[in-house]
Structure formats: structure tokens, C-alpha cells
Amino acid sequence: MKNELLDKGIILPSGEIGKDKINLVAGAITQPFAEMVWVTTGGDMETINRLTDILVTMNTPADQGKLFKIIKMLYGLMGLPFSGEAEPMDADPAVLEYFIFSFTADFLSALGGLHIPIAARRGSGALQCPPLSATLRRLHVG
């Protein structure tokens, strides 16, 4: 798996992680994720705050692998494909740590951009996804 990370430029020949490549991959997959979270929750800030809390509080060395699996599961629940470029990010602890950091920062940034325009359309019959809300409530710790 490390060879795949090296081949994709996620780990550089020097052994350092390729932060630019990780940022590029995380940025590419985060915007559609944030948009779908917003739409499926109907802009419900309680649910979005729970998800944000999970992304932040589980970003620890002990939980990052689980958090990566939760992110992939949420993609599936929302009918979004998980990027093949992002798939191997959990093969190296330093890569995974930086990927989750970048993904979370991009998610929060995307939500900031989505908040106003979509909030104005909140009553427009946006798709609701009660299973997503229930899943996030069950996953929430604290």
C-alpha cells in the first residue's frame, strides 16, 4: 500500500507526506459531501453540528482509522461515490492524520459558503434524510 501512496504522490520520494496532493484530493471530495449533508439534513444545524463534533473529537490518533471509516460510510449513505484517490489515505498514519485535518477544514469552509444561500431555500422541499440524522445521533459521543 505504501507503494501506491508513493505512486500517487501522496508520499514523496523523500518520505514526507505530499500535503499538496492530500489537500487536492480532500478538497475535491469535500464540497459534494458538504452539499449533500446540507441537502439531506435540510440545513438542520443540530445534525450538522453533531457531524462537525464527530469530525473534530474523533480526530485523535486512536480514533482516526474509525473516523475514516465513518466518513466512507456517510458517503455511501448519501449515495456519493468515495474517491479512489482518497481510498488509500488510511494506509499511513501521518497521511491519514493530514487527510482528516484537510477534510475537516474543507468541510467547515464549504458549510460556511453553503449556509446562507441554502438556508434561504430551506422550505423549498429539499430532500430530507431521517436515517442520516438518526445515524449521527447514535454516533455522537458526549
PERALIN-V5454 format. One line per field, one symbol per residue. psi: psi as a letter, one per 20 degrees, with the letter a starting at -180 (. if undefined). Layout:
psi->???
This chain:
psi->hhhghghijhpqhiiqqnhggggggghhigghggghggghikjohgghhggggghghjmqhhihgggghgghghgghjkpqpphhhgjhjipghggghghggggghghgghhhhgghhhhjhjjkqpqmhhgggghghhpp.
